[in-house]
């Protein structure tokens, strides 16, 4: 069965990049069909960290109100520990970031809210439970997708197909994009447990360095303690084989005494533990005739610096800038392909810069032996204001981005 909704664009994947781009196009009077493989957004892992650049992006889109309506957690205190000793205590003062302060947001709730906002516009169509299998082609150019839906096999036609369907992108695979992969030395064990009283009193986030280990914890939007235990890639199998008490004890051995006690006391209450296999990938080109990739489909990021959502939102803004202009001008396939190339040219410098920055910390922080201890020992220097200022300047691209991105349509 073929369905032509009269869409200028089909977007595959209703994650942050796909959902916000669909909203931007529809809210500007354009016709867009958004396809999502899942029937809801409740997946095991969805990144929660919004940096100031991500918050600013949502506000520019006109979606800032969503941040007040969905579950969020805004830390006001950030602490760092090395070998159980605190070396950093940073209060996230309101005057530093204003309304754009970093926060953790329930991504499922955020995505549902964006879909609801998009549905207010007549040119928007959303299909849940639509699994894309192949691309449609006409005259050497993609012109839609074949998908399996609850109603059976359906062909969706449009002038441009945008793959925003994540690191396992079916669009990327169907269009045979070439991918470069950088080896990432780490994996992340992701789990939750009850919130300690100290985190209830003051919303905060901590990170703990140890011998080839890094543990990050923060108050999640659901008022639980979210743990992200960063370990050397390939070591989880052996840790897990010892049993939950053993690997919880391994975590406890690298954190401050109060958190260690909390971990041990709540060992049997850890929920949804799973391994997030990290990767850093990027396609060699973001576009082919009739096809454009954005977000994780075009570039997968490691968890370093919590960049995934934020880079995806910035992709969406740049894509809207070029596509809206091309479509309002009545551009056909050639013009849309040219717009896709301009999107890639504008976004690649930031993506490459961020991926280079993300590659360095794991090599230093997760190094075992005396060399790793010497490197981690340098954290003591952060007690000095000048060193903190230098470190803040180095980290600024993670907070605010590398290039200037603003919505112009």
N, C-alpha and C positions, 0 to 999 in steps of 0.2 A: 504494500500500500504506500503510495506517495502522498505526502502532505506538503503543500506549499503555503506557508503562512504569509507569503508576501514579504518574508524577512530579508532585509539587506544582509544581515549577519546572523550566523549561528555560532554560539559560544558553547563549547563543551567543557563542563566542569564549573560547578557553582561554589568554588572556594572564594577566598578574598579577591583574587584578581578577576575571575570570571563574573562573580556576582556584582562587584562594583562597576565593572565595565558595562555590563548589561544595564545597570541602573543609569549610568551616565548617558548611554546611547538612547535608551527609552525616554529618559527625562528631557531629552532634546528633540523629541518628536520623531525619532528613527525607529524602524521596526527591527526587533531583535528576538531571537528564540534562544533560550538558555536551557541546556540539557544537563541533567545531573544523574549520575549512575545510582546514587543512593536514594532511598525513599525518605531519609531524614539525614541530619548532619551529625548525629551522635556516633562519632568514630572514636577508636581507642586514643588516637593522638591527633590533636589539632593544636598548632602553636597558639599560645595565649598572650605573648609579650608584644605590646605596642610601645614602640619607642616614640619620642616626640615627632619624628618624621611621619610615622604612621598615623598618629593622632591628627597632625596638621593636614595630612592627605584626606582623611575622612571629613574633616571640617570644610576643606575646600570643595569637596564633592556635595556638600549640603547634607551630610549624614552625621554631623557631630552630635545631634540630639540622640542618636542611637546609643552613644557612650553613656548617656545618663539613664537610659531605660533598660539596659541589659546588665546582668551581673558582672561587676568589675571589682578589682582589688588594686588600690593605689598605695604602694609602699611609701612610707615617709622616712624609712631608715634602711640603710644598706651597710652590711658589715662583711668584712673579709677576715678569714682565719688561715694561718699556716701552722701546721703541727699543733693544732688546738689553741694557739695563741692568737688573739685578735691583733691585726696590724692595720685595719682600716675600719673607721666608723664614719659614715657619710650621711648626713641628714639632707634629704631631698627637699630643700626649702622651696616654698611656693614661688618666691620671686625669681628663682632660677629658670623655671619652665612655665610658670603661669598655668593656664588652663591646659597646656599641652604636656603635662608631666607624664612620665612613663607609667604604664599600668598593665595589669593582666586582665584580659577580657575573655568571657565565655564565647569562644568562636561559634559554636552551634547557635547560641542565642543571637549573636551578632549577624550571622548569615541569614537566619530566619527574618530578622528585622529588615535587612537590606532587601530581601525578596518581597516583603510586604510593601516596602516603599516603592519598589519597582512596579509592583502590580497595580499601582494607582495610575499608570500610564498605559493608554490603549495599545501602543505598539509593542508591549512586552508580553511574551509568552514563556511559560516555565513548564518544563516536563520533568517530573521526578521519575526515578526508576527507568531511565533511558540509557541503555548501554550501547555505546557506539562500537560498531564492528569494522566498518570500512568507509572510505570516502567515495563520493560520487564524482565523476569527471565528465566534462564536456569540452571539446575542442582543446584538449591538453591542459585543462585547468580544473581545479576542484570546484564543485558547484553544490556541495551538500554532503550529507552523511547518511549511512545506513545505520539504523539503531534497532535494538530489541526493547520493546516497551511492554507494559501490561496488556496492551491491545494487540500485541504481536509485532511482526517485523514492519518497520516504518522507514520511509525515506524522507528526509527533511532536506529541502532545497533552499539555497541562499546564494548571495553573491560572494560571500567571504566566510570561511570557516576559521574560527579562532580556537586553538587548543589551549585551555587553561585548566587542564585535568591532571595536574600534579606530576610528580617524579616518575610515575608509571604511565604516562600519557599514552592513551590509545591513538590519539590524533598524531602524535609524534611518531609512533610506530607505524601507523597506516601510511603516513606520507614518507616514511623512510628517511627521516632526518638523521644526519650523522651527529654523534655525541662524543665529546671529549670528557673523560673522567679523571679527576684528581684523586689520588688515594688519600683517604682521611684516616688518621691513626686512632680514631676513637669510636665508641658506640655509647649509647645512653640507655640506662635502665630507668624507666619512667614509672612511678607509682605514687600512691597517696596514703596518708594516714591521718588520724585526728590532729587537730591544730593544738600546739602547746599553748599554755596560758600566756607566755610572753608575747606570742604572735597575736593573741587575741587583744591584748592591751594596746599594742602598737603595731600597725601593719608594717611588715618589714620583709626583707629578702637577705639571705646569707649565702656566702660561698666558702667552702672549706677545701684547702689544699692538703694533699698528703702524698705519700710515695706512690707515684703513678696513678693517683686518684684525684678526682674533683667531684665534690658534692654541692649541688645548688638546691636551695629550698626557699620556698616563699609561700605566703598565704594566697591560695587560689581563689578564684571568684566564687566557688561553692563553699568557701570557709573551711576547707581542709588544707593540710600541709602538702604541697606538691614537692616531690623529690625528683631531681634529675641527677642521677649518679653517673658521672662520666668515667668510663673505664677504657683501657686499651682494647682496640678492636681484636676480636677473636678470643677474649678471655671469659666471656659470659658463660659459655657452656660449662667450663670447669667450676666457676663460682656457683652456678645454679645447681650443679650436680651434688653439691654439699648439703643442699636444703636451705629453706628460707632463713632459719635461725642463724646459720653460718654466714650467709652473705649479708644479713642485717648486721651481724657482729663485725663483719669486715668494714661496713660503712661506719659503724659506731667507733671503730678504732681510729678514725681519721677526723673526728669532729669534736667540738667542745663538750665538756662534761654534761651540761644540761640537755643538749640535743642527744648525746649518746644514751643517757638514761631514758629519754622519751622514746627513742628508737627501740630499745630493749623492752620497755614496758608495753609497747604497742605492736610488737612483732606480729602477733596474731591478728592484728586489725589492718594490716597493709592491704590495700585494695588495688585491683587492676594492674599488677606488675607486668610489664612486657619490655622487650628490647627494641629500641629504635635504632635501626642500622643506619648510620649516618653516611652521607655521600655528598660530593661536590661535583656537579656535572654542569655542562653547558653545551647547547647545540652549536654547531659551527656556523649555521645561519638560522635566523629566527623565522624565515619565511620562504615559501615556494608559491608558484602560481595558485592563487585562491586560498592559501593557508597561511596563518600567522600563529606563532606560539608566544605565550607570555607566562609570567609567573614561574612556578616550579617546572612546568613543562619545558620551558626554555633554559632555565638555570636553577639547579637545586643547590641549596646552601646548607652548610653544616650549622649546628645550633649556636656556634660561637657568635656572640653579639646579638643573638635573637633577631635575625634579619629577615627571616622568611616572609612573614605577613607584610612587613613594612616595605620591602622591595617590591612585593607583588602589588601593593596599593599604588606605589609610584609608577609601576608599569602601566597600570590601568589608566592613570591620569594622562600619561604621555600618549597611550594608544587612543584615548578619546580625543585628545587635541588634534591628532592627524586624521583619524577616521571620520569624525564629525564634519570637518571641513571638506574632506573629499566627497562625502555622501551628500552634503548640502549643495555642493557644486554640481551634483548629478553625475559624478564620476562613475565610470563603468569598471570592468575588471582590471584594466591596465592601470587606472588611477588608484584603485584600492591596493593593488600590488605595490605601486610606488609609495603609497602612504605606509604600507607595512614595512618597506625597506627604511623609510625615514624613522619609524618607531625603533627599529633595531639599532640604527646608527646613533640615535639619541640615548638609548638605554645601555648599550654595551659598555661604555666607559665606566659607569658606576658599578655595574654588575661585576666586571673584571676586577676593579679596585677592591670591592668588598670581599670577593672571594680570595684575593691575595692576602688581605688583612686577616681573614678568618683562618688561613692556613698556618699562621705562625704560632699562636698561643698553645695549641695542643702539643706541638713539637717540644715546647719548653716545659709546660706545666706537667705533662704526663711522662716526662723522662724519668726513668728509674735510676737508682744508684746515686753516687756522690755528686755527679754532675747535675742531676736533677735537683738535688738538695741545695746546691750552691745557687742555681738559678732561682728556685723558689725562695731562697733566703734573701734575695734582693727586694722582696716585698716589704721588708722592714724599712726600706728607704721611703716608703709612702707616708711615713710619719712626718716627713718634712714637707712644708707647704710648697716649696719650689718643685719638688718631685711630683707632688700631687697635681700641680698645675700643668706640668709637662705631660703627665699621664692623661689628664682630662683632655688636653688638646689632641693627643693621639687617638683618644676614644671618641672624639666629637663626630667623625663620619658615621659611626655606628648609631649615634643618637639623632643626627640631623641629615644624614645622607652625604654623598660626595658631590653630586651635581645639583644645579638648581632645577627644581621640578615645581611647576605651578599650573593649575587648570586655566586654560585660555579660551574655552568654548562654553 
